[in-house]
Amino acid sequence: YPTEQKNESWSFPKDFWWGVAGAAWQVEGAVKAEGRGPSVWDVLAHRVTNFAYENGTADISDNHYYMYKQDIARIAALGVKAYSFSISWSRIMPFGRGPVNQLAIDHYNDLINTCLEYGVIPMATLYHWDTPLALQDTYGGWLSENIVNDFVEYARVCYAAFGDRVDHWFTVNEPSVFCNQYPLPAMYFKNFTIPNIQQPFYCGHHVLLAHSQAYHLGTSMMSNSTIGWKSNGGYKVPLTNSSEDAEAVQRAWDFTEGWWSDPIYLTGDYNDNVKAFVSDFLPPFSDQQKTAILGSADLYAHDAYTAQFNYAPDGGIAACVANSSNPLYPACANTTFTYSPQDGGWLIGPASDPLASWLYKATEWVPPFLHYIKDTWAKDLPIAVSEFGFAEPFERQKSYLQDILFDPIRSSYYHDYMRAILIALSEGVNVVGCLAWSFVDNFEWASAYGVRFGMQYVNFSDPELPRYYKASFFEYKSAFDIYQEK
Ligand code: GBH
């Protein structure tokens, strides 16, 4: 590599949380251990044929439930400052509500204490998609307003048990992803009579209510807490400079980040595009609900992986309407991740892999993206990149260990992404931390073990599940160390 000149005007602030992230269902395994109740994902993986790649399950996955001490030791050995994990709701409350499972409390207590012993800041997400199956079966999970109280009670148990040592909380991970997962496959889950296209929006409504109440509860129970939620999406670039494509970009913002961020940071209510779409079937938020939603976050946390092009559908809105889809809905804001002549040469990554076609290394868009988040929603609040990461193309997974461990595309992603954060910082965007997804290869939802995001390789064929650092972990470390304020 050519030697780079250090840019003396760049630095990561002293208290910048340079960290890594994971999520309960993707890394823990031990799905039947110590009183855990099932979640919807256990059913999706076990019962729905081909729902997960090669019908993989997360029954064992990384076995992090038992290997967390060594996992924390291995990240601490590289100087990692923060570990963002999620708590499994159906471990804490096997039925989603009612009895609390003390073994699960003991488990997360020990995980948190281990972080603290190693000087790693623990950051907890309450919900990363693993809805307790009992709640889905009883009332349809997030489709029902009943989940609001149950989520808040679950949050109360977690704050009471862990809030003396955990200051950083996220309520929900990426609601536009898990809400768009509704309807769940009808054969295996009760069909809750709400029309399919409306289901994501019922889910979203209850997420905003549950999040906002859990936020206020946490603020009242803990004195030093920082509580947020994790947004997702990516920088949206108009494919051409036509006004139709500009409108498509706006629709795309409105139905991803804006669906949540406009209520939480701007108005307490949906943006006009979402409102117009949902007004036929959803009750409006009451004034009291709006007041609770507005301002219910101490930071703007974004899982910001990539960028995308958006463009109006062929034939424009008229064609969308003719196809009887609502012109406001994102179906009328087409998204492409494909290489485009104006993209400045995004490096082909797993986008060439059918299992991760959404992911390009588009780090040149990170500074404008962070500015957009600041100008549009965060304003004076801190911004965190609460997940970012890259999967090497699928072909490499099947090749030799030395190829897997030397992961140049992921390495260059982390290198360039860290530079992009430095640029944004130097331009006055208050980025307080970044959390790399992920510290180990893990169960990548529908892509199961077919797509690997880890900065550590895990040999899933070896019952000991050994971890091996990949080159990208060291790249991530040096990209931080060089610019860390001493
Ligand atoms: C994160 O989501 C998740 O929080 C984490 O659990 C996951 O492991 C990680 O990303 C890596 O994927 O295939 O075109 O339908 C990132 C946001 C939203 C990106 C859904 C992929 C599917 C796009 N993800 N999206 S597409």
Residues whose N, C-alpha, C, O or C-beta is under 5 A from the ligand:
A	BS01	GBH	V177 N232 W358
